[in-house]
Amino acid sequence: MITYEKLKHNAQVFKSITGLAVATFSELLVTFRRAYEDDLDHRDGQREQARQRQRGGGRKGALPILEDKLVFILFYFRVYPTQILQGYLFGLGQPQANEWIHRLTPVLNQALGYEKQLPARQAKDIETVLAACSGLAFIIDGTERPIRRPKNPDRQQENYSGKKKRHTVKNNVIVDKNTRKIKGLSTTCAGKKHDKKLADEHGLSFPEGSKLWKDTGFQGYEPENTETFQPKKKPKGGELTPEEKAENASISSVRIRVEHSIGGVKVYRITRDIFRNLKRNFDDLVMETACGLYNLRVDHPLAV
């Protein structure tokens, strides 16, 4: 059975199955404890009858200490096993594993919020966060995640991505060019939606004097007070000049950083494998949380 006590003595295995170094895990545990206590307080407030015994009373469960709970949810994000396997590895049944997954994911998200690692979601919040970034240089891109084929024919058509040739959901991300941290994240939408249309619907505003790198999926997207850089398409039946090719290469050398950031998020297989969870809006919560974990990893590299 996987436990924190067994894992903490093997740094390499710990990094592999949680995505964090032991020292980073210990730092996150402090805010995770705070978020978990907040969740307990909220649950107590929802009770119809007052609690008759103190917290922690009764039979001890398979996740008796908070360290095991944090390992449990990080392992799920990092490896994304089936819930039956997740439960087996932690001494739980599938129903219990399902309950803990959906209980601990918001707690992890809140802990990352306390750590100030979550990307901004609303247009006004994004603009405020971007204004605080040194250099005002950003990269925007869209990223898709595969989902199970919907049974509803309308949803099948809506979620079918011609680009990926599978059913997907999509987000736009905004990355700080200098730190490569994900500063903004759009709502999760059907994979069929165009990147530019999603950006237009989000109503983003960039701080005056910003520079924005984008790909051809954002053709025509020109925010006010922002200088944009986009590779030039080869004209039909023609060729790009050597100068245009050199400029495209220069733009691509910057844009590749957003691909590295997205790849860092997708270290967590829950954002890369076919998404199996069916709870409403859980796919959006998972993406936001995974971005927060990536940002945390940027501040605390695994090699340290």
C-alpha positions in Angstrom: 0.0 0.0 0.0 1.3 3.5 -0.9 2.0 5.7 2.1 3.9 8.9 2.7 6.2 7.1 5.2 7.3 4.6 2.6 7.8 7.1 -0.1 9.6 9.9 1.7 12.9 7.9 2.0 13.1 7.4 -1.8 13.4 10.8 -3.4 13.4 9.6 -7.0 10.3 7.5 -6.6 8.6 10.3 -4.7 9.2 12.8 -7.5 8.1 10.3 -10.1 4.7 9.5 -8.6 3.8 12.9 -7.1 5.5 15.3 -9.5 7.1 17.2 -6.5 10.3 17.0 -4.6 9.9 16.0 -0.9 10.8 19.5 0.2 8.3 21.1 -2.1 5.7 18.6 -0.9 6.4 19.6 2.7 5.9 23.3 1.9 2.6 22.6 0.0 1.4 20.5 3.0 1.2 23.6 5.2 -1.4 25.3 2.9 -3.0 22.0 2.2 -3.6 21.5 5.9 -5.1 25.0 6.1 -7.4 24.3 3.1 -8.4 20.9 4.5 -9.3 22.5 7.9 -11.4 25.1 6.0 -13.2 22.3 4.2 -13.9 20.6 7.5 -15.3 23.8 8.9 -17.5 24.2 5.9 -18.8 20.7 6.2 -19.6 21.2 9.9 -21.5 24.3 9.0 -23.6 22.3 6.6 -24.6 19.7 9.2 -28.3 19.7 10.3 -27.3 18.5 13.8 -24.3 19.6 15.9 -21.3 17.3 16.0 -21.6 14.8 18.9 -17.9 13.9 19.0 -14.7 15.6 18.2 -13.1 15.4 14.8 -10.9 12.3 14.4 -13.1 10.1 16.5 -14.1 6.6 15.4 -12.4 4.0 13.4 -9.3 5.2 11.5 -9.5 5.1 7.7 -7.0 4.1 5.0 -5.8 7.7 4.8 -5.3 8.5 8.5 -2.8 11.4 8.2 -2.9 14.5 6.0 0.4 13.5 4.3 -1.3 10.4 2.9 -4.2 12.4 1.7 -1.9 14.8 -0.2 0.1 11.9 -1.7 -3.2 10.3 -2.7 -4.5 13.2 -4.7 -1.1 14.1 -6.2 -0.7 10.5 -7.3 -4.1 10.6 -9.0 -3.2 13.7 -10.9 0.3 12.5 -11.8 -0.5 8.9 -12.9 -4.3 9.0 -13.4 -5.1 5.3 -12.8 -8.6 4.0 -12.9 -10.4 4.5 -9.6 -10.4 0.8 -8.9 -6.6 0.7 -9.1 -6.2 4.0 -7.2 -8.3 2.5 -4.4 -6.4 -0.8 -4.4 -3.0 1.0 -4.1 -4.2 3.0 -1.2 -6.3 0.4 0.6 -9.7 1.7 -0.5 -12.6 0.4 -2.5 -13.6 2.2 -5.7 -16.5 4.1 -4.1 -14.2 5.4 -1.4 -11.5 6.3 -3.9 -14.1 8.2 -6.0 -15.3 10.1 -2.9 -11.8 11.1 -1.8 -10.8 12.2 -5.4 -13.7 14.6 -5.6 -13.3 15.8 -2.0 -9.5 16.4 -2.1 -9.3 18.0 -5.6 -11.0 21.2 -4.4 -8.8 21.2 -1.3 -5.6 20.9 -3.4 -6.9 23.7 -5.6 -7.5 25.9 -2.6 -4.1 25.2 -1.2 -2.5 26.2 -4.5 -4.6 29.4 -4.3 -3.2 30.1 -0.9 0.2 29.6 -2.5 -0.7 32.1 -5.2 0.1 29.6 -7.9 -3.3 29.4 -9.7 -3.8 31.2 -13.0 -6.3 34.0 -13.1 -9.6 33.1 -14.8 -11.7 36.2 -15.2 -10.7 38.9 -17.7 -10.4 41.6 -15.1 -8.3 39.4 -12.8 -6.1 38.4 -15.7 -5.4 42.0 -16.7 -4.4 42.8 -13.1 -2.1 39.8 -12.9 -0.5 40.5 -16.2 0.1 44.1 -15.2 2.3 42.9 -12.3 4.5 40.9 -14.6 8.0 42.3 -15.4 8.6 43.1 -19.0 4.9 42.8 -20.1 5.7 40.1 -22.6 3.2 37.2 -23.0 2.4 34.2 -25.2 -1.1 33.0 -25.9 -2.0 29.5 -27.2 -4.8 27.0 -27.1 -4.5 23.5 -25.8 -6.9 20.5 -26.1 -7.5 17.5 -23.9 -9.1 14.3 -25.0 -12.4 13.2 -23.5 -14.6 10.1 -23.8 -16.9 10.1 -26.9 -20.1 11.7 -25.7 -23.3 9.6 -26.2 -25.4 12.6 -27.1 -25.1 13.3 -30.9 -25.1 17.1 -30.5 -22.3 16.9 -27.9 -20.4 14.5 -30.2 -20.4 17.1 -33.0 -19.6 20.0 -30.6 -16.7 18.2 -29.0 -15.2 16.7 -32.1 -11.9 18.4 -32.9 -11.0 18.4 -36.6 -7.5 19.3 -35.5 -7.0 16.3 -33.1 -9.4 13.9 -34.9 -11.0 13.0 -31.6 -13.4 14.4 -29.0 -11.7 17.1 -26.9 -12.2 20.1 -24.6 -10.1 23.2 -25.0 -8.6 26.1 -23.0 -6.5 29.1 -23.9 -3.5 29.8 -21.7 -1.5 33.0 -21.3 2.1 32.5 -20.3 4.6 35.0 -19.0 7.4 35.0 -21.6 10.1 35.5 -18.9 9.1 33.2 -16.2 7.1 30.7 -18.3 4.4 30.5 -15.6 0.8 30.3 -16.7 -0.8 33.5 -15.7 -4.2 33.3 -17.3 -6.5 30.4 -18.2 -9.8 30.6 -20.1 -12.9 28.6 -19.3 -13.0 25.0 -20.5 -15.0 24.7 -23.7 -15.8 22.2 -26.5 -12.7 21.3 -28.6 -14.4 22.4 -31.8 -14.3 26.1 -30.8 -11.6 28.1 -32.6 -8.8 29.6 -30.5 -9.5 33.2 -31.6 -13.2 32.9 -31.0 -12.5 31.6 -27.4 -10.2 34.6 -26.8 -12.7 37.0 -28.2 -15.5 35.6 -26.0 -13.2 35.8 -23.0 -12.9 39.6 -23.5 -9.3 39.8 -22.5 -7.5 43.1 -22.1 -3.7 43.4 -21.9 -1.8 46.1 -20.0 -0.8 49.1 -22.2 2.6 48.5 -23.8 2.3 44.7 -23.7 3.9 42.4 -26.3 2.0 39.3 -27.3 3.2 36.3 -29.3 0.6 34.1 -30.9 0.3 31.5 -33.7 -1.9 31.5 -36.8 -4.8 30.1 -34.8 -5.2 33.7 -33.5 -5.1 35.3 -37.0 -6.9 38.7 -36.6 -6.7 38.8 -32.8 -5.2 42.2 -32.1 -5.9 43.4 -28.5 -5.8 47.2 -27.9 -2.5 48.8 -26.8 -0.7 45.6 -27.5 2.1 44.8 -30.0 1.6 41.3 -31.5 3.9 38.9 -33.2 2.6 36.1 -35.4 4.4 33.9 -38.0 3.6 34.8 -41.6 1.8 32.2 -43.7 3.3 31.1 -46.9 1.3 32.7 -49.8 -0.7 30.4 -52.0 1.5 29.3 -54.9 4.4 31.4 -53.6 7.3 31.3 -51.2 8.4 33.4 -48.2 11.4 35.6 -48.6 14.5 34.8 -46.6 13.8 37.8 -44.3 10.2 36.5 -43.7 11.6 33.0 -42.9 14.1 34.5 -40.5 11.4 36.5 -38.8 9.2 33.4 -38.5 12.1 31.5 -36.9 12.6 34.3 -34.4 8.9 34.4 -33.4 8.8 30.6 -33.2 11.9 30.6 -30.9 9.8 32.7 -28.4 6.5 30.8 -29.0 8.1 27.5 -28.1 8.1 28.5 -24.5 4.3 28.2 -24.3 4.6 24.7 -25.7 7.1 23.9 -22.9 4.6 25.3 -20.3 1.7 23.3 -21.7 4.0 20.2 -21.7 4.8 21.0 -18.0 1.1 20.9 -17.2 0.6 17.7 -19.1 3.2 16.0 -17.0 0.1 15.3 -14.9 -1.5 12.6 -17.0 -5.0 13.6 -15.9 -4.7 16.5 -18.4 -3.2 14.3 -21.1 -5.0 10.9 -21.1 -8.6 10.5 -22.1 -10.6 12.2 -19.3 -12.9 9.7 -17.7 -14.5 11.7 -14.8 -18.1 12.6 -15.4 -18.8 15.1 -12.6 -20.0 18.5 -14.0 -17.2 21.1 -14.4 -14.7 18.8 -12.9 -12.6 18.9 -16.1 -12.3 22.7 -15.6 -11.2 22.3 -12.0 -8.7 19.7 -12.9 -7.1 21.9 -15.6 -6.8 24.9 -13.2 -5.3 22.8 -10.5 -2.8 21.2 -12.9 -1.7 24.7 -14.0 -1.2 25.6 -10.4 0.9 22.5 -9.8 3.0 23.4 -12.9 3.5 26.9 -11.6 4.6 25.5 -8.2 7.1 23.3 -10.0 8.5 26.3 -11.8 9.3 27.9 -8.5 10.6 24.7 -7.0 12.5 22.7 -9.8 12.8 19.0 -9.1 16.5 19.1 -9.3 16.7 21.4 -6.3 
